[in-house]
């Protein structure tokens, strides 16, 4: 063909870096790593290896900087990134919208009580003399008042954050993935994700096996390795025992927010 046509074709077939089409924006400790590792099995998905934190921490560095943290793709491949703090950072919805108003957004959510305990467990693993969960989640040493300023509690009020996203994005641009179902039936959730992204259903139940020792679904092979493996040690930690009364109080606290979230998303996640 003409030189112009040749050039266009070259540009399309030569790998280059692109700003993401799709973001996993959260929610922290809900299964975001599992989602990313599972969806990137798809040959038409390429993802940044680590959390780039562009929209929350490095925004001033500009889109050029961001693009250089993206993997090489060829035409037809989706560029993806996951940074779970995006979901809860105030400025991020507007910034993502400014980059690309058509960005597809993936949100993994999990029972906010378990999520809070998971968040706490992660923090405690990094700090030797951490107070008990029960002492941090409530004000004044009784279970009367929930401490909504404590990050692990606050992040679980999903409806509050979702509202901010819906100022900039249509609900149809967001896909909500159940963190519980991602564990029970990963193929089902990954099927939904592939449909949402307009991808052929390539990642199926054949890719997963349940590892009884790990207690989680694991992969026969992945983008990085061709042998069976699970997510790392920091995913699927043992949680400390939490007093039943504290759990119950937190469940009561979240119930109205959860119901609001079900209304907003049109999905009943059926958290206890
Ligand atoms: P726990 O470690 O508290 O069990 P994130 O990747 O967003 O930090 O989420 C971590 C959580 O992902 C883990 O929390 C675990 O429950 C969940 N998860 C979901 N699928 C998993 C899998 N296949 N392997 C390990 N953890 C998984």
Boltz pocket constraint, residues with backbone or C-beta under 6 A from the ligand:
constraints:
  - pocket:
      binder: B
      contacts: [[A, 27], [A, 28], [A, 29], [A, 30], [A, 31], [A, 32], [A, 33], [A, 34], [A, 84], [A, 114], [A, 117], [A, 118], [A, 119], [A, 121], [A, 179], [A, 182], [A, 183], [A, 216], [A, 217], [A, 218], [A, 230], [A, 231], [A, 232], [A, 234], [A, 235], [A, 236], [A, 237], [A, 238]]
      max_distance: 6.0
